Amino acid sequence: MPYNKNKQQAFQAAQQGMEDAQELYYEIVRDSATYGHQLKHLKQEVNEAYEQIENALEVASESQKAQLKKFQQDLSKMVTEVNEYQ
């Protein structure tokens, strides 16, 4: 049972990290005076989310792995879009 609990906790941490990164991404104001600060914060959240996803992938079930891979793709798209804007 602890193994399944760890699986679920790891997945939930990755999911929360993804949600945090998405929230910042959607709130970033590109023409704001604080854009640089917002961008730095977003990069930190994205890096944390990637780390949480990697950790979760180590113990994830097959269905969780599919969702975690989607999270990675979504984060990659966010990074690409932010980089294209700069």
Backbone torsions as a table, in degrees:
resi	resn	phi	psi	omega
1	MET	NA	-41.6	179.8
2	PRO	-58.6	-34.2	179.6
3	TYR	-61.2	-45.3	179.0
4	ASN	-65.3	-36.9	178.0
5	LYS	-64.0	-43.1	178.0
6	ASN	-63.2	-38.4	176.7
7	LYS	-58.7	-49.4	-177.8
8	GLN	-65.7	-41.6	179.8
9	GLN	-64.9	-40.9	179.0
10	ALA	-64.1	-42.8	179.3
11	PHE	-64.0	-44.6	-179.3
12	GLN	-63.6	-37.1	177.0
13	ALA	-64.5	-42.2	177.7
14	ALA	-64.2	-42.6	179.8
15	GLN	-63.0	-43.1	179.5
16	GLN	-66.0	-40.7	176.9
17	GLY	-60.5	-41.0	178.1
18	MET	-64.0	-45.0	179.6
19	GLU	-62.4	-41.1	178.9
20	ASP	-62.3	-44.7	179.8
21	ALA	-64.7	-42.5	179.4
22	GLN	-63.4	-41.7	-179.8
23	GLU	-59.9	-47.0	178.2
24	LEU	-63.5	-41.6	-179.6
25	TYR	-59.0	-44.2	-177.6
26	TYR	-75.3	-21.5	-178.9
27	GLU	-92.1	-11.6	-175.9
28	ILE	-63.2	134.7	-179.4
29	VAL	-110.0	107.3	-171.2
30	ARG	-65.6	-27.7	-178.6
31	ASP	-104.5	18.1	-179.5
32	SER	-83.6	153.4	175.8
33	ALA	-66.0	-21.9	-178.5
34	THR	-99.8	15.8	-177.1
35	TYR	-56.3	-43.9	-179.2
36	GLY	-59.8	-43.3	177.7
37	HIS	-65.1	-43.7	179.1
38	GLN	-61.5	-41.7	-179.1
39	LEU	-64.7	-42.5	178.0
40	LYS	-61.0	-44.1	179.0
41	HIS	-64.0	-42.6	178.0
42	LEU	-60.5	-44.5	179.6
43	LYS	-60.5	-40.5	177.8
44	GLN	-62.0	-45.5	-179.1
45	GLU	-64.4	-40.6	179.2
46	VAL	-63.9	-43.7	179.0
47	ASN	-63.3	-41.8	177.5
48	GLU	-63.6	-41.8	179.7
49	ALA	-63.3	-43.8	177.1
50	TYR	-57.9	-43.9	-179.2
51	GLU	-63.9	-43.3	179.1
52	GLN	-64.8	-38.6	178.2
53	ILE	-64.8	-45.2	178.7
54	GLU	-59.5	-43.5	178.6
55	ASN	-62.7	-43.3	-178.7
56	ALA	-66.4	-35.5	179.9
57	LEU	-61.2	-27.9	-179.0
58	GLU	-65.4	-28.0	-175.6
59	VAL	-122.2	1.7	-171.4
60	ALA	-70.4	151.6	170.6
61	SER	-75.0	171.8	-179.1
62	GLU	-61.7	-42.7	-179.7
63	SER	-67.6	-36.8	177.1
64	GLN	-67.0	-38.1	179.1
65	LYS	-59.3	-41.4	179.4
66	ALA	-61.2	-43.7	179.6
67	GLN	-68.0	-39.5	179.4
68	LEU	-64.7	-38.3	176.6
69	LYS	-63.5	-38.0	177.0
70	LYS	-64.8	-41.1	176.5
71	PHE	-57.5	-43.8	179.5
72	GLN	-61.5	-42.0	178.9
73	GLN	-64.0	-42.5	180.0
74	ASP	-64.5	-41.3	177.3
75	LEU	-63.2	-41.6	179.4
76	SER	-60.8	-41.1	177.6
77	LYS	-62.9	-42.2	178.7
78	MET	-60.1	-47.0	-178.5
79	VAL	-61.7	-44.5	179.1
80	THR	-59.9	-46.3	-178.8
81	GLU	-64.9	-41.2	178.6
82	VAL	-65.3	-42.1	179.6
83	ASN	-66.0	-35.5	179.1
84	GLU	-67.4	-31.1	-178.1
85	TYR	-71.5	-32.0	-174.3
86	GLN	-70.7	NA	NA
